[in-house]
Amino acid sequence: VMAGLKQLLLTTRGERAMLPKFGTDLRKHVFEQFDATLVKNIKEDVLEAIRVYAPWVKVSGIDVSPDERVGKQDRNVVFVRLYFEIIGEVHNPYVLDLIV
């Protein structure tokens, strides 16, 4: 489940030939100015991909921030933390961290 969700979120739209809308535009977002609009766009992008391609995932929260663990020389990095549950599964909740 975690690997499939990570694959969905890190696949760039248009990358899969037979599913051109599969994935997100997260990699494109990292070159934008980090501000409230960027955070909103990333959250919407993640939620839309999950709604369409992983409807069994119930998102309870998304944190988006610059990745503080990366050196200052690499500013085009975004840290996304996704809090979610799998609908109908006993083991909940999950946390998925992505560095984009």
N, C-alpha and C positions, 0 to 999 in steps of 0.2 A: 504494500500500500504506500509506504513512504517513498520507495524508489519510483513508483509510477507517478505519484504526485509531484515529486521533484522533477522527473522527466517532463511532465506537462508544463510546469512553470518555467523551466529553463530552455524549453524548445522555442525558438523564434518562429512567430507566425510566418507561414510561407515556406518553412524549411522541409515540411513533409509533403511530398508530391501529391498524394491522394487525399490529404486532409489539410488544405491550405490555410484554414482558420484555426488549426490546432496550435496551442501554445499561447505565448504572451509576447509582449514587446519589451520585456524587462531589460534586455541588453541594450536596446535603443535608449531607454530612459537614463542610463548611467552617464550619458554625455550631456544631460540637461542640467540647468542650474538647480541645486538642491534647495527647494523651498516647499511651502505648503501645497502648492499646485502639483509639484512632482510627487509628493507623498500621496495626495488624493488620486492622481492618475495611476500610480503603481497599485494602490489598493483596489481601484476599480478594475484594472487589468487582471489582477489575480482573481478577484471574485467572479468576474465574467468567465474566465477560463474554467474555473471550478464549477460554476453553475452549468456550463454547457457540457464539459467533458468528464466531470467527477461529481455528479449530483448526489452521491452517497456521502460526501464530505460536508460536514456542518462547521463552518468557520465561526469561531468565537472571538477572534481578534487578529489583527495584523499590526505589527510594529515595523516601521521603515525608518532607517537612520543611516548616516554615513558610517562606514565601517571603521570604528576607532582602532581596531587591531592592525589595520594596514598603515604602513608608513605614509607620512605626509606627501611624499613624492608621487603617490598613486591616488589622486583625488577622485578618479572616475570609478569608484566602487560604492555599491549600496548594499546595506545589510537588511535583509527582510526576515522577520520572524513571524511564522504563521502558527496560530493556536487553533486547533481543530479537533473534531470528534468524527468518528465513523458511525454513521447512522445504523443503529441496531447492534452495535458491537459493545461488549462489556468493558473492554480495556479502553478507557478514555481518561483524560484528554491526551492529545499528542502535541508536540512542538516540532516544527520543521524550520531549520535555519538555512538561509540561502545567502551566499555572497555572490553578488552579480557585478 
